[in-house]
């Protein structure tokens, strides 16, 4: 009888543990410690910005970590209210940002530099261009305040892969350029938002 009771207790404990795990699964590790600290600071800065101006969304923001290789997920969709990454994907940087040193990039706000510009943007109106539907980007910092005049936009491109890979992906002309499938998901978020979504590109 004791063995039966003991077996039932063990079974109950195991089942209870499974239920707790399902309800509270461990979140996937997105960054290493150093990158996580940097990301936390960028999130804090964006939260401060959206709190200061009601035209910006306080629900969702986009972050791109240019320190991460282009073959790895480095475009992060962030839930500002629940403090968690809800989606991620690959994103290309500008060909002008390439250097002769592997893993190191340079950045520019100059027209025709073909480089990525660092800083915070807000996502503006959409239009149909060479890559189909794209979104105008408005730079909010001194490092990217020329973005609109440079025609820096958020757009998709068929040659950007969907899955992560060990080698770098193709380059853009300075625009954050993403995979078509990933683009469909972020497009829905942008179009459904009644306020401007902030995009932060950092290094």
C-alpha positions in Angstrom: 0.0 0.0 0.0 2.8 2.4 0.9 4.5 1.6 -2.4 1.3 2.5 -4.3 0.9 5.8 -2.3 4.6 6.6 -2.9 4.3 5.9 -6.6 1.2 8.1 -6.8 3.0 10.9 -5.0 5.9 10.7 -7.4 3.6 10.7 -10.4 1.8 13.8 -9.0 5.1 15.6 -8.5 6.2 14.8 -12.0 2.9 15.9 -13.5 3.0 19.1 -11.5 6.5 19.8 -12.8 5.4 19.3 -16.4 2.5 21.7 -15.9 4.7 24.3 -14.4 7.2 24.0 -17.3 4.4 24.3 -19.9 3.0 27.4 -18.2 6.5 28.9 -17.6 8.9 27.7 -20.3 12.4 29.0 -20.2 12.8 31.8 -22.7 15.2 31.1 -25.5 18.5 32.8 -24.9 18.7 35.5 -27.5 22.0 37.3 -26.6 25.2 36.7 -24.7 25.7 38.7 -21.5 27.6 41.6 -23.2 25.1 41.9 -26.0 22.2 41.6 -23.5 23.5 44.5 -21.5 23.8 46.6 -24.7 20.3 45.6 -25.8 18.9 46.5 -22.4 20.3 50.0 -22.7 19.0 50.4 -26.2 15.5 49.3 -25.1 15.7 51.8 -22.2 16.6 54.6 -24.6 13.7 53.8 -26.9 11.3 53.6 -24.0 12.4 57.1 -22.9 11.9 58.4 -26.5 8.3 56.9 -26.9 7.3 58.2 -23.4 8.4 61.7 -24.5 6.3 61.8 -27.6 2.8 60.3 -28.1 3.2 59.9 -31.8 5.5 56.9 -31.2 4.2 53.4 -30.4 4.8 52.3 -26.8 3.8 48.8 -27.7 6.3 47.6 -30.3 9.8 48.6 -31.4 12.4 47.1 -33.8 16.1 46.7 -33.0 19.0 45.8 -35.2 22.3 44.8 -33.7 25.0 45.3 -36.4 27.6 43.6 -34.2 25.9 40.3 -35.0 27.0 38.7 -38.3 24.6 39.2 -41.1 24.1 35.5 -41.4 22.5 35.4 -38.0 19.3 36.8 -36.7 19.9 40.4 -35.7 16.6 42.1 -36.4 14.5 41.9 -33.3 10.9 42.7 -32.8 10.4 43.8 -29.2 7.2 43.9 -27.1 7.8 47.1 -25.1 5.0 46.4 -22.7 5.9 42.8 -21.8 9.6 43.3 -22.2 10.4 40.4 -24.5 11.6 39.6 -28.0 8.6 38.3 -30.0 10.2 37.8 -33.4 13.6 37.9 -35.1 15.1 37.6 -38.5 18.0 38.3 -40.8 18.7 41.8 -42.1 21.3 43.0 -44.6 23.6 46.0 -44.1 24.8 48.4 -46.7 27.7 47.4 -49.0 29.4 50.7 -48.1 29.6 49.5 -44.5 32.0 46.7 -45.4 35.6 47.0 -44.3 38.7 44.9 -45.1 38.5 43.5 -41.6 36.2 40.5 -41.2 33.5 41.1 -38.7 34.0 44.9 -38.5 31.7 47.4 -40.1 31.8 51.2 -40.7 28.8 53.5 -40.9 28.0 56.7 -42.7 25.2 59.3 -43.0 26.5 60.6 -46.3 24.6 60.4 -49.5 25.8 57.8 -52.0 28.0 56.1 -49.4 25.9 53.0 -49.7 26.4 52.6 -45.9 24.1 51.8 -43.1 23.5 54.7 -40.7 23.3 54.0 -36.9 20.7 55.5 -34.7 17.0 55.6 -34.0 14.5 56.0 -36.8 10.7 56.1 -37.0 9.0 54.1 -39.7 7.0 56.4 -42.1 4.6 55.9 -44.9 4.7 53.0 -47.3 5.1 53.2 -51.1 5.7 50.8 -54.0 9.2 50.9 -55.3 11.8 48.6 -57.0 11.4 46.0 -54.3 7.6 46.3 -54.0 6.1 47.7 -50.8 8.6 49.6 -48.7 8.6 52.0 -45.8 10.3 55.4 -45.6 12.6 55.8 -42.7 13.1 59.1 -40.8 16.4 59.4 -38.9 16.1 60.8 -35.4 19.8 61.2 -34.5 22.7 63.2 -35.9 24.1 59.9 -37.2 21.1 59.2 -39.4 19.2 62.5 -39.9 20.0 62.3 -43.7 18.2 59.0 -44.1 15.0 60.3 -45.7 17.0 62.3 -48.3 19.2 59.3 -48.9 16.1 57.2 -49.7 16.9 54.8 -46.9 13.9 52.5 -46.5 12.8 49.3 -44.9 12.2 46.7 -47.6 12.3 43.1 -48.5 14.5 41.2 -51.1 14.1 37.7 -52.4 17.8 36.9 -52.1 17.9 37.5 -48.3 17.7 34.0 -46.8 15.1 33.1 -44.2 17.2 30.7 -42.2 20.4 31.5 -40.3 23.7 30.5 -42.0 27.4 30.6 -41.1 28.3 32.9 -44.0 27.3 36.6 -44.5 24.3 37.3 -46.6 24.0 39.8 -49.5 24.3 43.6 -49.0 22.0 46.4 -49.6 22.6 50.0 -50.7 22.3 51.2 -47.1 18.8 50.1 -46.3 17.7 47.5 -43.7 16.7 44.7 -46.1 15.0 41.6 -44.9 13.6 38.3 -46.1 10.2 38.3 -47.8 8.6 35.9 -45.2 9.9 37.8 -42.3 8.9 41.1 -44.0 5.2 39.9 -44.1 5.2 39.5 -40.3 6.7 42.9 -39.6 4.6 44.5 -42.3 1.4 43.4 -40.4 2.7 45.0 -37.2 3.6 48.3 -38.9 0.2 48.6 -40.8 -1.8 47.6 -37.7 -0.1 50.2 -35.5 -1.9 53.5 -35.0 1.4 55.2 -34.0 4.9 55.3 -35.5 7.1 52.4 -34.7 10.7 53.2 -33.7 13.6 51.3 -35.3 16.9 51.4 -33.6 20.1 50.3 -35.4 23.2 50.1 -33.2 26.7 48.6 -33.2 
